[in-house]
Amino acid sequence: MGKLALTGGPKTVTVDRRKYRVPPVSEQAIADVVELMRKGETSVSPIVADFEREFAEFIGAKHALAVTSGTAALHSAVFAAGVGPGDEVIAPSFAFPTTATVIPAVGATTVFCDVDADTHNVDPADIARRITPKTRAIVVLHIWGNPCDMGPILELARPRGIVVIEDCSHAHGAVWQGTKVGVVGDIGCFSCQGSKILPAGEGGVLTTNNPEYYERAFILGRAEKRAELREEAWSRNFSFTGLGFKYRPHPLGIAIARDVLRHLNELNDMRDHQGAALDAALADVPAVVPQRVLPGCRRVYAYHFMRYEPEQLEGVTTETFLRALAAEGVGAGRIGYGRLHGQTLFREGFPYGPGRSMSTVSGHPVPDYANGPLPVTERLRETAFHGAPRFEVECPELIEQYAAAFRKVASAVDELLAYDKEQAGKRAAVEVSARTLNPV
Ligand SMILES: Cc1ncc(COP(=O)(O)O)c(C=O)c1O
């Protein structure tokens, strides 16, 4: 196979990736933004309602509420679900921080659940173990664009009146058993931050089929929609004041997202085709396990994550394996997911200042079981890695070179072990010299 690029051999990925780059904002979106600016619609604009209607149609939801960010959508969702002090909400630690930080933000306790090593998604069996009479909601994350195992989760939630909130920030267009994620549970939350597959620069959308959740969500941060409140809505009590937040999205960002939405199905198809081709090419590569997609589901390749199994390469460390891939030209790397449990915010609840946190002022201490143990999460955070870029155009040549790079690295066990040993030696030498400088 040849010497690894890591140790001075030739690099496998030689295709210039710039050749496959597409402009981040289309000419059409630029024209739409300019038109809004010319009309002076830089704050209030009918484009927001147009986008909401089109997004609701895309998902198959009765309601879509555009907001300033995915985080604002999640905050609106936990509020709409009626979550508050004394309640517990089950959520993954293998997630973006705000998937879970919105829970202490409304005064509730986060109970972290473990994930499945193959799908990287929440494990329904572990959720079942963590349900208590205080469980008010479950937040699931369709991670990297891969739908969760929603059947058993809904079976647990429905008879208990537990609200299911889907964080779909990676999964615009992903499908679970014929239904788009975002309306499989009770409330869906989408990020439209610039790196997402439906980018608005910054923005987010909440989806639901439930009119009460919709009204509660918009009274929190988009009270200007008060005219839509039904006669009997509880939220009417707050129609003048709102509830202290302002989550109206920027129309210029919405114009950008609206343009992408028109092409999202085609873009998802093209990325799926490429992502699946790479996963198939990696099927016989030892130690690399592509993310598992459950039967009846359609994932979207928002991010292309995989898992590394060191045991299959005689214990070569994840660090060395990823460095070797990177040296071959594969943009591989890890992400900081899987570290939320144990953080001060979740151990103590929302802080009001030094020594004053939700758990000390509310009389609802965070129970010990809330923060773990999460063995699969802890292993996955060391072994899950981002193994390929988002392919924005057909690029079979690049995919072939990526697969060749993986194959080359996975077959160079002796070289990798030697590199690992050398690195460990260097670390030990640094430690010794640090101790010589700072004797204890
Ligand atoms: C899984 C997930 N949830 C929530 C968010 C929050 O979205 P935003 O950055 O739009 O607030 C992100 C954003 O990166 C995310 O990746």
The ligand as an SDF file (V2000), in Angstrom:
LIG
                    3D

 16 16  0  0  0  0  0  0  0  0999 V2000
  -27.5750   19.5340   17.2650 C   0  0  0  0  0  0  0  0  0  0  0  0
  -27.7070   21.0110   17.4160 C   0  0  0  0  0  0  0  0  0  0  0  0
  -28.6880   21.4970   18.1880 N   0  0  0  0  0  0  0  0  0  0  0  0
  -28.8410   22.8120   18.3660 C   0  0  0  0  0  0  0  0  0  0  0  0
  -28.0010   23.7220   17.7600 C   0  0  0  0  0  0  0  0  0  0  0  0
  -28.1970   25.1670   18.0260 C   0  0  0  0  0  0  0  0  0  0  0  0
  -28.5020   25.8700   16.8690 O   0  0  0  0  0  0  0  0  0  0  0  0
  -28.0990   27.4030   16.7160 P   0  0  0  0  0  0  0  0  0  0  0  0
  -26.6230   27.4770   16.5550 O   0  0  0  0  0  0  0  0  0  0  0  0
  -28.8390   27.8250   15.4790 O   0  0  0  0  0  0  0  0  0  0  0  0
  -28.5750   28.0990   17.9180 O   0  0  0  0  0  0  0  0  0  0  0  0
  -26.9810   23.2620   16.9350 C   0  0  0  0  0  0  0  0  0  0  0  0
  -26.0840   24.2060   16.2750 C   0  0  0  0  0  0  0  0  0  0  0  0
  -24.9600   24.0290   15.9880 O   0  0  0  0  0  0  0  0  0  0  0  0
  -26.8170   21.8680   16.7600 C   0  0  0  0  0  0  0  0  0  0  0  0
  -25.8430   21.3540   15.9940 O   0  0  0  0  0  0  0  0  0  0  0  0
  1  2  1  0
  2  3  1  0
  2 15  2  0
  3  4  2  0
  4  5  1  0
  5  6  1  0
  5 12  2  0
  6  7  1  0
  7  8  1  0
  8  9  2  0
  8 10  1  0
  8 11  1  0
 12 13  1  0
 12 15  1  0
 13 14  2  0
 15 16  1  0
M  END
$$$$
